[in-house]
Amino acid sequence: MKEHQRMLTSNAMTVQRISAILEQNGIPSMIKDNIESGRLAGFGTAQNDVDLYVNSADLERAKAIIEDYEGDISTF
């Protein structure tokens, strides 16, 4: 089994926010910013090209936390 699994691909702002929520809940995450990598290499990528990875053991818990978060913001 892979040590880390991609949990989400979205824009940088969304991925940063979800990463912070996971960190607050004790789940470390890694961000792979393909936009910044492409910019540094001299070419562009799609706007929603930032990946969020979590440890495989934390994946189900992370999904549940994010589902709760999405439910909270949809009530505004």
Contacts in CASP RR format, 6 or more apart in sequence:
PFRMAT RR
TARGET T0000
AUTHOR 0000-0000-0000
METHOD contacts of the structure
MODEL  1
MKEHQRMLTSNAMTVQRISAILEQNGIPSMIKDNIESGRLAGFGTAQNDV
DLYVNSADLERAKAIIEDYEGDISTF
1 56 0 8 1.000
2 56 0 8 1.000
3 55 0 8 1.000
3 56 0 8 1.000
4 30 0 8 1.000
4 53 0 8 1.000
4 54 0 8 1.000
4 55 0 8 1.000
4 56 0 8 1.000
5 53 0 8 1.000
5 54 0 8 1.000
5 55 0 8 1.000
5 56 0 8 1.000
5 59 0 8 1.000
6 51 0 8 1.000
6 52 0 8 1.000
6 53 0 8 1.000
7 29 0 8 1.000
7 52 0 8 1.000
7 53 0 8 1.000
7 54 0 8 1.000
7 59 0 8 1.000
7 62 0 8 1.000
7 63 0 8 1.000
7 66 0 8 1.000
8 14 0 8 1.000
8 15 0 8 1.000
8 18 0 8 1.000
8 51 0 8 1.000
8 52 0 8 1.000
8 66 0 8 1.000
9 48 0 8 1.000
9 49 0 8 1.000
9 50 0 8 1.000
9 51 0 8 1.000
9 52 0 8 1.000
10 18 0 8 1.000
10 48 0 8 1.000
10 50 0 8 1.000
10 52 0 8 1.000
11 47 0 8 1.000
11 48 0 8 1.000
11 50 0 8 1.000
12 33 0 8 1.000
12 35 0 8 1.000
12 50 0 8 1.000
15 31 0 8 1.000
15 50 0 8 1.000
15 51 0 8 1.000
15 52 0 8 1.000
16 31 0 8 1.000
18 29 0 8 1.000
18 52 0 8 1.000
18 66 0 8 1.000
18 69 0 8 1.000
19 29 0 8 1.000
19 31 0 8 1.000
19 52 0 8 1.000
21 65 0 8 1.000
21 66 0 8 1.000
21 69 0 8 1.000
22 28 0 8 1.000
22 29 0 8 1.000
22 54 0 8 1.000
22 62 0 8 1.000
22 65 0 8 1.000
22 66 0 8 1.000
23 29 0 8 1.000
25 61 0 8 1.000
25 65 0 8 1.000
27 54 0 8 1.000
27 55 0 8 1.000
27 58 0 8 1.000
27 61 0 8 1.000
27 62 0 8 1.000
27 65 0 8 1.000
28 54 0 8 1.000
28 55 0 8 1.000
28 58 0 8 1.000
29 52 0 8 1.000
29 53 0 8 1.000
29 54 0 8 1.000
29 62 0 8 1.000
30 52 0 8 1.000
30 53 0 8 1.000
30 54 0 8 1.000
31 50 0 8 1.000
31 51 0 8 1.000
31 52 0 8 1.000
31 53 0 8 1.000
32 50 0 8 1.000
32 51 0 8 1.000
32 53 0 8 1.000
33 50 0 8 1.000
34 45 0 8 1.000
34 49 0 8 1.000
34 50 0 8 1.000
34 51 0 8 1.000
35 44 0 8 1.000
35 45 0 8 1.000
35 46 0 8 1.000
35 47 0 8 1.000
35 49 0 8 1.000
35 50 0 8 1.000
37 45 0 8 1.000
38 44 0 8 1.000
38 45 0 8 1.000
54 62 0 8 1.000
END
